[in-house]
């Protein structure tokens, strides 16, 4: 509806570049799944993920048909270590998934350098870092794609849902087609989401 479109327009304005698309009424992880499905990575591809991450992230990589490979984190920021990325590379590596955690951005320049050298896709996990910056640039706009989550423990809480950002218009169109194929929730489902969100808000206040 118009409110969803307005929300997308505001996020696009905040990020300042690329294409955005809301992808789920419940989970940001769905945006990651749609991105992975739309990148046309070869079967058996490996995706590098940080060793410290929510278990759903590598599981979504697996469900999308790829192999998650864990890389070390920086012990100061708890974000993906560029040196760890280099150690995790194999001839099957096709993408890297840096997680900007607790509002702290990954050290993206060396990660992007590695990606360029090895022809890897970069998908930023911005579930905990909407609005954070890396050297004056918004996180989520540095790689090929990114995803955001809007659940109770995230910087922006809409009681659930997720959004994908894509640099490339063709990739955005493929992600959009998958999002369009999702069934709209029933009125009862929306009521349940709102009630659950109300209780979450009460208990984490």
Steps between C-alpha positions, in 0.01 A plus 500: 500500500596870494655491848739224397598698190552811713717300739712371210538854366618629839757221539621566144537869586694414816738266318536743211567255218396168347164322507300383802221250544311380805496122501305358791239579763698300757875455453796687352658164420253464212670794327833315523340188355356694206836667434684166500237345273530794258878519469521192272795354688610159372384192693741406777622857546652591835395815686731636769317602819637629833554245776296725731156536346138405558458132410232584244749675268712193411184288502339726237817461291460122528126507422572710190718214376847623594766415759571741786867527591587663832774762529658653810385830647694803621533461881449874553191567288360143479453555126636298209880508477645568154789267584243238597333542162830436323560184701149370420531541122484193277448449129126461574460834679250720317378746762586655835243609757642759745280577801498854637435421865356716780536809282869431433594469135739238369836617364353506152780637280723191529197270474390677182857480364499124555160473332619695195814290468310171529184610315279442804156640574472700822173479696495721809306391809362825642239350733656675802647806330242708315643852480860406582778635279839383378736785413203727428310244291184327614541134582287291272607697192862384474458158340274346239202453730397519864212414727335662800276366775229690687424269791481585870873507574601698193575877464163550329217283631192456279404181687667291230583500134809551288635698209754433226730759342653432159751701299395347168155562354477153342577333832241724665241391244568132571476555875181699445345216302562260788355751746191547280442125505466501879148461631363802687432421867145456618339756728532249786872461431552877512309517829724228645813685387379821665410327826835321508676831433309666781614238750859513372498877544368462855756243610811657345419859600 
